[in-house]
Amino acid sequence: MFIASLLGCLCNGSTDPDWALTLQYVTCNTLQGMDKILIKMLFQTCIYYLWKERNERRHQKGFRSMDQTIRLIDKALRNRISSLRYKEDHKLAGIMQRWFEVFTHT
C-alpha cells in the first residue's frame, strides 16, 4: 500500500497492481532524471527488504510491522543517496531533496 503510494507520487499516479505491468513500467518508463532514478532505487530496495522479511518469517526469526519495514526502506534509500555524494553541478544533485518531497508527501 505504502510502496504503491510512493510509486504513484513518482509516476504521476500511473501504477498498477499487476506485477508484469509494474516491472515493465519500472524498466521502460519515460520519466526524466531524478524520478526515473528514484523509481529504480525504490523498487530495488523494496524487493530486497520484502524478500528479507519473507525469509525471516519463513525461518521463524520474528517479523517486522509494516511501519518498521517502511522506515528501513526509507533509511536504506537515504543512505544510498548519501553515499553517492553528488557535486552541486551534477544533474542529480537534488535527488535527496526530491526523495524527501516524495516521502513526506505520502
N, C-alpha and C positions, 0 to 999 in steps of 0.2 A: 504494500500500500504506500508506504513512505517513499520507497525507491521509485515507484511509478510517478509519484508527485514530483520528485526531483527531476526525473527524466522529462516529465511534462513541462517543467519550467525551462529546461534547456532546449526542448524540442518544440516549443510554442504549442504545447498541448497535443501533439501528434504521436501518442504512444498507443500501443496495442497489447492486450494480454497474451496474444499468440506468440509463442517463443520464436518461431521461424520468422515472423514479421518483425519482431523486435530486433533479433540478431541481424536481419537484413538492413534495418534502419541504422543500427549502430555502425555497421561496416560501410554502408553506401549512402549516408546522409549528405545533404547539400548545405549543411550549416557551415559557417565561417569561423576560422580562428579558434578562439578560446572555448566556445561552446562545443565544437567538434572534439577538441582535446579532452575537455571535461567529461563529455559523454563516454568516451572510451575509457578514461581513468575510472569513472564511477562504475561503469559496467564491470570492468576487471576487478575492482575492489569488492563490489557486491558479490560477485561469483566466488571470489576467494573466501570471504567471511561466511557466506551462506553454506559453502561446501565444508568449511571448518566446523561450523555449528552442527551440521548434519552428522559429521564424523564423531564429534564429541557426544552427541546424543545417542548415536548408534552404539558407541563403546562405553556407555554409562559413565561419562566423565562430567555429568551435570549439563546444565543448559543456561543460556542467557535469555533475558527478556528481549523483546523487540527494541525497546529503548536502549538497552545496553549494546545491542548489535548496531544500531544506528550511530551511537556515539563512537563505537570502534571504527566504523566506516568513515565517519567524519574525521576522526583523528588520523586515520591512515591516509586519507586524501590530503589533509593539511600537511602531514609530514612529507608526503611525496612531493607536493608542490613546493614546500620549503626547501627540499633538497635540490631542486633544480637551479636555484639562485640566478634567476634571470636578471640581466642588467636592465637599467631604465629604458634603454632604447630598443630592447628586444620586442618583437611583435607580440609576445605572450607575457609581457612584464606585469600586466594587471590580472593574471589568472587567479591569484589568491583572492583579490577583491571580488572578482566575478563569482568565485565559489562561495564567498560569504553572502553575496547578494542572493544566490540561488538557495543556499542552505537556510538562511534566515527567512526567506520568503515562504517556505513550506510550513 
